[in-house]
Amino acid sequence: MSVEATICTAARSIASLAPAVSSLDKLSVELADIDRACARGYFTPDEDERVRARFAQYLTARAGLLQTIEELRPIALAQVPNGGLSDDERLRAFALAYTATAVLVRAGRFIVDRFAPNKIVQRKLNEAEPRFGIPRKQYTQVYKSLTSPVNAWRIHQAREFADSHRASLMAMQNDPLIGGVLEHLHQAEDAIRLRKTRYALARLRYRWHSLRRRRASAFAQAMFGLFELSGRIIADLRNPFHTKRVTPEIQRQLGEILQPGDVLVSRHDDAVSNLFLPGYWIHASLHIGTETQRRQLGVQLDAQRSARWIDPIRVLEARKDGVRFRPLDDTLAVDAVALIRPRLARQHLAEALERAVTHEGKLYDFEFDFFRSDRLVCTEVVYRAYHGVGGMEFALRQRAGRPTLSAEDLLDMAVEGRGFEPVAVFGAPTCATQVVSGSKAPETLIHSYRR
């Protein structure tokens, strides 16, 4: 690519990318989401999605601006006359790279200054999110880059060069190619004029942040490993001679009742985990329906998941092997099951299913931590599918010092008419041999766990 073509491309790129980076302080909805989450102590699924989507947009724009700076570097730093470039070409390349740098520094300062004191936001922005292509520790990466001594020295040199060529840079405002781009420089340049004392304090804060993060990460990894080991052992402890009470005939009857979006709340009589989890009903999964039902609802999803969501796949369920699509007969290999149905219009139901399947492929969360969204427990699949859709809301309950949602919390919502309704029950003490559905389902369900 020629020098002129590189400069033209860089100017267009900065004009496109800078607004996504420089307008973070104007995102009133996302900032309000963050303030509510800080007050509450965790992000709801809809808040999580909005904030993570915007953060992903920022990271994408940031990566694009960094790449543009690298493409301009050889031109701006070329030696004359050996480089074969004119002073004008070098100065235009510098002006664009300097503008991109100022925009990045201003946005980075806003993120760090706005969120550095809050561990809840730091933790959320450092969390990986495969759905948005966000790797782990991106907040820390931004923080580190902003306080890097090498970066600080380079910015200092660029600022001195810009000050010594201020008249030439001002004259470029009339340049038809880069004049508009320089407007972003005027808005952001003050951000890179950082006093040495303020920089030293920022660097010290980052070092403390990094130390705390390493300690917290090491502790979290150790605890997760412990929970995962015990969780897998407990999940595998079942009576090999036990025969499940949900027979193929019962599965057929339930299959005829089920509709897309229904929640299956179930129980294994022989599971050792029953001793450690509250209530009679222990587990939950989401019935996403058949291929035909998916198309009838107009559910939109990517080609890879479309290829996996094929008959006999009908359920999205989180178990020890992760959040996966599963056949209905696999999910119904249990001893008792209750079906509850969301009270949503078709378009909202499709929206919930589209949201739910974006979590397919994530790992299981053996810590039962509803704060994080990169690993999910069984009820969290339902929670993250429906919260905020069509006015549906879930109230998490504090258990063992953290917010959670149990399978029986979902049943409470159904019997109390809060977003769900009971549809059918089988295997509970009052319906041990037959499926109870219709008008008798609510009372039967209540008697199964509210004693």
C-alpha positions in Angstrom: 0.0 0.0 0.0 1.3 3.5 -0.9 2.0 6.1 1.7 -0.9 8.2 0.6 -3.2 5.2 0.7 -2.0 4.3 4.2 -2.7 7.8 5.4 -6.2 7.9 3.7 -7.1 4.5 5.3 -5.8 5.6 8.7 -7.9 8.9 8.5 -11.1 7.0 7.7 -10.4 4.4 10.4 -9.9 7.0 13.1 -13.0 8.9 12.0 -15.0 5.6 12.3 -13.4 4.3 15.5 -12.8 7.4 17.6 -16.5 8.0 18.4 -16.9 4.5 19.9 -14.0 5.1 22.2 -14.4 8.8 23.1 -18.1 8.8 24.0 -17.9 6.4 27.0 -18.7 9.2 29.4 -22.0 9.8 27.5 -23.3 6.3 27.8 -26.1 7.2 30.3 -27.9 3.8 30.2 -24.7 1.7 30.7 -23.4 4.0 33.4 -26.8 3.8 35.2 -26.6 0.0 34.9 -23.2 0.1 36.6 -24.3 2.3 39.4 -27.3 0.1 40.1 -25.1 -3.0 40.1 -22.7 -1.4 42.5 -25.5 -0.5 44.9 -27.0 -4.0 44.5 -23.7 -6.0 44.6 -24.2 -7.8 41.3 -25.3 -7.3 37.7 -28.6 -8.6 36.5 -28.5 -10.4 33.1 -29.8 -7.5 31.1 -27.4 -5.1 32.8 -24.6 -7.6 32.2 -25.4 -7.8 28.5 -25.6 -4.1 27.9 -22.4 -3.3 29.8 -20.4 -6.2 28.2 -21.7 -5.4 24.7 -20.5 -1.8 25.1 -17.2 -2.9 26.6 -16.7 -5.2 23.7 -17.4 -2.4 21.3 -14.8 -0.2 23.1 -12.2 -3.0 23.0 -12.8 -3.6 19.3 -12.4 0.1 18.6 -9.4 0.3 20.9 -7.7 -2.6 19.0 -8.5 -0.9 15.7 -6.9 2.4 16.8 -3.8 0.6 18.1 -3.4 -1.2 14.8 -3.8 2.1 13.0 -1.1 3.7 15.1 1.2 0.8 14.2 0.5 1.2 10.5 1.4 4.9 10.7 4.5 4.4 12.8 6.9 3.6 9.9 5.8 6.7 8.1 5.9 9.1 11.0 9.4 7.8 12.1 10.9 7.5 8.7 14.3 9.3 8.3 14.5 11.9 5.6 15.9 11.7 2.9 16.6 8.0 3.3 13.0 7.2 3.9 12.0 8.7 0.6 9.1 10.6 2.3 8.3 14.3 2.5 8.1 16.3 5.7 4.4 16.8 5.0 3.7 13.0 4.7 5.5 12.4 7.9 3.7 15.2 9.8 0.3 14.0 8.6 1.0 10.5 9.7 2.2 11.8 13.1 -0.9 14.0 13.4 -3.2 11.0 12.9 -1.2 8.7 15.2 -1.1 11.4 17.8 -4.9 11.9 17.6 -5.5 8.2 17.9 -3.2 8.1 21.0 -4.9 11.0 22.6 -8.3 9.4 22.1 -7.2 6.1 23.6 -5.6 7.8 26.6 -8.6 9.9 27.3 -10.9 6.8 27.2 -8.6 4.7 29.2 -8.4 7.5 31.9 -12.2 7.6 32.0 -12.5 3.9 32.5 -9.8 3.7 35.2 -10.8 6.9 37.1 -14.5 6.0 36.9 -14.2 2.3 37.9 -10.8 1.8 39.7 -12.3 2.3 43.2 -15.1 -0.3 42.6 -14.2 -4.0 42.8 -17.6 -5.1 41.4 -17.0 -3.3 38.1 -13.3 -4.3 38.0 -14.3 -7.9 38.4 -17.0 -7.8 35.8 -14.8 -6.1 33.2 -12.0 -8.5 33.9 -14.3 -11.5 33.3 -14.1 -13.4 30.1 -17.2 -13.4 27.9 -17.0 -15.7 24.8 -20.2 -14.4 23.4 -18.7 -11.0 22.9 -15.1 -12.2 22.2 -13.8 -10.7 25.4 -10.7 -12.4 26.9 -10.0 -12.3 30.6 -8.4 -9.4 32.4 -9.1 -6.7 29.8 -9.8 -4.0 32.4 -6.4 -4.8 34.0 -4.8 -4.7 30.5 -6.2 -1.2 29.9 -5.0 -0.1 33.3 -1.5 -1.5 32.7 -1.2 0.1 29.3 -2.2 3.5 30.7 0.4 3.4 33.5 3.2 1.8 31.6 6.5 3.8 31.9 7.4 2.9 28.3 4.1 4.2 27.1 4.4 7.3 29.3 7.8 8.1 27.8 6.6 7.7 24.3 3.6 10.0 24.9 5.9 12.6 26.5 8.1 12.6 23.4 5.0 12.8 21.1 3.6 15.7 23.1 6.9 17.6 22.9 7.0 17.1 19.2 3.4 18.2 18.8 4.1 21.4 20.9 7.1 22.3 18.7 5.0 21.8 15.5 1.8 23.3 16.8 1.5 25.8 14.0 1.8 23.1 11.3 -0.7 20.9 13.1 -3.2 23.8 13.4 -2.8 24.5 9.6 -3.9 20.9 8.9 -7.4 21.8 10.1 -8.1 22.9 6.6 -6.8 19.6 5.1 -9.8 17.9 3.5 -8.6 14.5 4.5 -7.6 14.8 8.1 -9.1 18.1 9.2 -12.2 16.5 10.5 -10.1 13.9 12.4 -8.2 16.6 14.2 -11.4 17.6 15.9 -11.0 14.5 18.1 -7.4 15.7 19.0 -8.8 19.0 20.3 -11.2 17.2 22.5 -8.8 14.6 23.9 -5.3 16.2 23.9 -5.6 17.5 27.5 -5.8 13.9 28.7 -2.2 13.2 27.7 -0.8 16.2 29.6 -0.3 14.3 32.8 1.9 15.8 35.5 4.7 13.6 36.8 3.3 13.4 40.3 -0.1 12.4 39.0 1.5 9.7 36.8 3.5 8.3 39.7 0.4 8.1 41.8 -1.5 6.4 39.0 1.4 3.9 38.5 1.4 3.2 42.3 -2.3 2.5 42.2 -2.0 0.2 39.3 0.8 -1.8 41.1 -1.5 -2.2 44.1 -4.4 -3.2 41.8 -2.2 -5.8 40.1 -1.1 -7.2 43.4 -4.6 -7.5 44.7 -5.8 -9.1 41.4 -3.0 -11.7 41.5 -3.8 -12.7 45.0 -7.6 -12.7 44.3 -7.1 -14.7 41.1 -4.8 -17.3 42.8 -7.4 -17.7 45.7 -10.3 -17.9 43.2 -8.5 -20.6 41.1 -7.7 -22.6 44.2 -11.2 -22.4 45.5 -12.8 -23.2 42.2 -10.5 -26.2 41.8 -11.6 -27.4 45.2 -15.3 -26.9 44.4 -15.0 -28.5 41.0 -13.3 -31.6 42.4 -15.9 -32.1 45.1 -18.7 -31.2 42.8 -17.7 -33.7 40.2 -17.2 -36.4 42.8 -20.7 -35.7 44.3 -22.3 -35.6 40.9 -20.9 -39.0 40.1 -22.1 -40.7 43.3 -25.3 -42.4 42.4 -26.8 -45.8 42.9 -25.9 -47.9 39.8 -28.9 -50.3 40.5 -31.5 -47.5 40.8 -34.2 -47.4 38.1 -35.5 -44.0 37.1 -39.2 -43.5 37.7 -39.7 -41.4 34.6 -40.3 -44.2 32.2 -40.2 -43.9 28.4 -44.0 -43.7 28.4 -43.9 -40.8 30.9 -41.3 -39.1 28.8 -43.6 -39.4 25.8 -46.5 -37.9 27.7 -44.4 -35.0 28.9 -43.0 -34.5 25.4 -46.5 -33.9 24.1 -47.1 -31.3 26.7 -43.9 -29.4 26.4 -43.6 -26.2 24.5 -40.5 -24.1 23.6 -39.4 -22.0 26.6 -40.8 -24.3 29.2 -38.6 -24.9 32.3 -38.1 -28.5 33.5 -37.5 -28.7 37.3 -36.3 -32.2 38.2 -35.0 -34.5 40.9 -32.8 -37.6 41.1 -33.7 -39.7 44.1 -30.3 -41.4 44.2 -28.1 -38.2 43.8 -25.8 -37.6 46.8 -26.0 -33.9 45.9 -29.6 -33.9 47.3 -27.9 -33.8 50.8 -26.1 -30.5 50.0 -28.8 -28.6 48.0 -31.9 -27.1 49.5 -35.4 -28.5 49.0 -37.0 -31.5 47.2 -36.6 -30.1 43.7 -32.9 -29.7 42.9 -32.2 -29.1 39.2 -33.6 -27.0 36.3 -33.2 -27.0 32.5 -34.6 -25.1 29.6 -36.8 -26.7 27.0 -35.8 -24.9 23.7 -38.0 -27.1 21.5 -37.6 -28.9 18.2 -36.1 -27.6 14.9 -39.6 -27.1 13.5 -40.7 -25.2 16.6 -37.6 -23.0 16.4 -38.3 -22.0 12.9 -42.0 -21.4 13.6 -41.0 -19.0 16.4 -38.5 -17.3 14.1 -35.6 -17.8 16.5 -32.4 -16.4 15.0 -29.0 -17.9 15.8 -25.6 -18.4 14.2 -24.9 -21.2 11.8 -22.8 -23.3 14.2 -25.5 -23.4 16.8 -28.2 -24.1 14.2 -26.2 -27.1 13.1 -26.1 -28.4 16.7 -29.7 -27.6 17.5 -31.2 -30.4 15.5 -33.5 -33.3 16.3 -33.5 -34.9 18.8 -32.0 -31.9 20.6 -34.7 -30.1 22.6 -33.1 -28.9 25.8 -30.4 -26.5 26.9 -29.0 -27.7 30.3 -26.1 -27.0 32.5 -24.4 -30.0 34.2 -20.9 -30.9 35.3 -19.8 -31.1 31.6 -21.0 -27.6 30.9 -24.0 -25.8 29.3 -24.9 -28.0 26.4 -27.7 -28.9 24.0 -29.2 -32.3 25.0 -31.9 -34.7 23.8 -35.1 -34.6 25.8 -34.9 -38.3 26.9 -31.4 -37.6 28.4 -32.8 -34.6 30.4 -35.8 -36.7 31.5 -33.8 -39.6 32.8 -34.9 -38.5 36.3 -37.2 -39.6 39.1 -39.5 -36.5 39.3 -40.1 -33.6 37.1 -42.3 -30.4 37.1 -43.0 -28.3 34.0 -43.5 -24.6 34.3 -44.3 -22.2 31.4 -43.3 -18.5 31.0 -46.1 -16.1 30.5 -44.6 -14.3 27.5 -45.7 -13.3 24.0 -44.2 -15.2 21.0 -41.7 -12.4 20.2 -40.5 -12.2 23.7 -40.2 -16.0 23.9 -38.1 -16.0 20.8 -35.9 -13.2 22.3 -35.4 -15.3 25.4 -34.4 -18.4 23.5 -32.0 -16.5 21.3 -30.4 -15.1 24.4 -30.3 -18.4 26.2 -28.5 -20.3 23.4 -25.7 -17.8 23.3 -24.5 -19.4 26.6 -24.3 -22.8 25.0 -20.7 -24.1 25.4 -19.9 -22.4 28.6 -18.5 -24.3 31.6 -20.4 -25.3 34.7 -19.9 -23.1 37.7 -19.2 -25.3 40.7 -19.0 -22.3 43.0 -22.6 -21.3 42.3 -21.5 -17.7 41.7 -24.3 -15.8 40.0 -22.1 -12.7 39.7 -20.0 -14.2 36.9 -21.5 -15.0 33.5 -18.6 -17.0 31.9 -19.6 -20.1 33.9 -23.3 -21.0 34.7 -25.2 -23.3 37.1 -28.4 -25.0 36.0 -30.9 -22.3 37.2 -28.7 -19.6 35.9 -29.5 -20.7 32.3 -33.1 -19.9 33.0 -32.3 -16.7 34.8 -30.0 -15.3 32.1 -32.5 -16.3 29.4 -35.6 -14.6 30.9 -34.6 -11.7 33.2 -35.6 -8.4 31.7 -37.5 -10.0 28.7 -41.1 -8.9 28.5 -41.0 -7.4 31.9 -40.0 -10.7 33.7 -37.8 -10.2 36.7 -36.1 -12.6 39.1 -35.3 -11.8 42.8 -32.1 -13.5 43.8 -31.9 -14.7 47.4 -28.9 -14.6 49.7 -27.6 -18.1 50.6 -24.3 -18.7 52.2 -23.5 -15.0 51.8 -24.1 -14.7 48.1 -27.1 -14.1 45.7 -28.5 -17.3 44.3 -31.6 -18.8 42.5 -32.7 -22.3 43.5 -34.9 -24.6 41.5 -37.6 -24.2 44.1 -37.4 -20.4 43.7 -38.5 -20.9 40.1 -41.4 -23.1 41.3 -42.3 -20.3 43.8 -42.6 -17.9 40.9 -44.9 -20.3 39.0 -47.3 -21.1 41.9 -47.4 -17.4 42.8 -48.0 -16.3 39.2 -44.8 -14.3 38.9 -43.9 -14.7 35.3 -44.5 -18.5 35.1 -47.4 -20.9 35.6 -47.4 -24.6 36.5 -48.1 -27.0 33.6 -47.5 -30.6 34.8 -45.9 -32.6 37.6 -44.8 -36.2 37.8 -43.0 -38.3 40.5 -43.7 -36.2 43.5 -45.2 -37.9 46.6 -48.8 -37.0 45.6 -48.3 -38.0 41.9 -45.8 -40.9 42.0 -47.4 -42.9 39.2 -49.1 -40.5 36.8 -48.6 -37.1 35.2 -50.8 -34.4 36.7 -51.5 -31.5 34.4 -54.1 -28.7 33.9 -55.9 -27.2 36.8 -54.7 -29.8 39.3 -51.0 -29.1 38.5 -50.6 -26.0 40.8 -51.9 -27.6 43.9 -50.0 -30.9 43.3 -46.8 -28.9 42.8 -47.3 -26.9 46.0 -47.8 -30.1 48.0 -44.6 -31.6 46.6 -42.3 -29.1 48.3 -44.2 -26.7 50.6 -44.9 -28.8 53.6 
